[in-house]
């Protein structure tokens, strides 16, 4: 039996096992009530759906691999080494599958799942899955383990994040796995092809039950296991290369899931949200919010995966001078795609860095820090008033009054249009209050104003009884000339 017949045999075996086992396990999970209930926010299916996909895929995949190993087929002896690859991954894959299954059945916290994923990645590293970057540096081995763990944990969660629509995660996984298998065959890595092709067959056998409208879900046991295995196989497929470029083709093969991880982490970081939390900002949610029907969203993502998979294979087989051009085209297309998704977080971040907002934030924060330090060191009212007026002028206030125990300090900007200003009155301990005025047209961030007021409140609310009384009361004619609002403040 030639390599092509071997490839067809293991793929068909995976498909056959999956298409038979999936409905059987689906009905079993429904009877024992291991189902995913709709919540009408992120989970909008109409009825509870069994989460049996992971068990069906794991069982079908194991059966197909055993068939490939033990049946008296005329496989090339080297191909049988592929089963040894899976054996080395078995401890880590089993831990990942257990974490997902426990979460499907009784639930696990995000931190516990992450800890189990890190442990599984460590076990895979011990089993030979190692990202090895040789840069001729004394500490080059120091980052192999963390790089491998980060990659595997990222891939593991990637397919879990996109598992939000019928047929999406399983379809994307089948396309990514097929790309890795094609690359393995292209390079004569028959042992790697014969462990990835059964997974392709299993995913294709599962898809008819998972596509819209799904009667069974992958569950975390399925999505986490798929991501972990593909992460491992992508590293194994790149181990012939000792540079980062060796990982480019596998990364491109899983573009959509990897991008989903990167975008989710970036969005949540920019908004100060929990990195491990859930939201409705995933790629498929954005496309749904654009008005695309669910089946079309899935097709759009399938087409994107097919294109990136094709680019991955081209990068893998092209001469080095063309690989750079393909990679550049890929990056440009990816940036355009992210821009078209229209994430508000990235648009605001881009504006902050390109329009000087970031520098203004740093400058404003620095001024406020210096202002608070100087206020804390000031020992007289006059010195504090001098600091307050100087900082208020920097932040575009046109009027400020400080009334304390019958005394009034006031600073007005000559020529200020009093009718176009808004006022803020700040009551403070020690029979004192402050009043600020600022034009409506002033381009000062409300956050800066709030922090300015907070600093004043902190510094003027502490130690008021120790200040030296050196302020001179204003003459009555001055108080009469400063306007009704300031007069009321002075007399309060």
Secondary structure, DSSP 8 states (H G I E B T S, - for coil): --HHHHHHHHHHHHHHHHHHHHHHHHHHHHHTT-EE---SSS---SS-EE--HHHHHHHHHHHHHHHHHHS-----GGGGHHHHHHHHHHHHHHHHHHHHHHHHHT---HHHHHHHHHHHHHHHHHTT-------S-TTTTHHHHHHHHHHHHHHHHHHHHSTTSTTHHHHHHHHHHHHHHHHHHHTT-HHHHHHHHHHHHHHHHHHHHHSSS-SB--HHHHHHHHHHHHHHHHHHHHTT--SGGGGHHHHHHTHHHHHHHHHHHHHHHHTT--TT---S-SHHHHHHHTT--HHHHHHHHHHHHHHHHHHHHHHHHS-HHHHHHHHHHHHHHHHHHHHHHT-HHHHHHHHHHHSSHHHHHHHHHHHHHHHHHHHHH--BHHHHHHHHHHHHHHTTEEEEEEEETTEEEEEE-TT--GGGEEEEEEEETTTEEEEEEEETT----HHHHHHHHHHHHHHHSSSGGGSB-------HHHHHHS-HHHHHHHH-
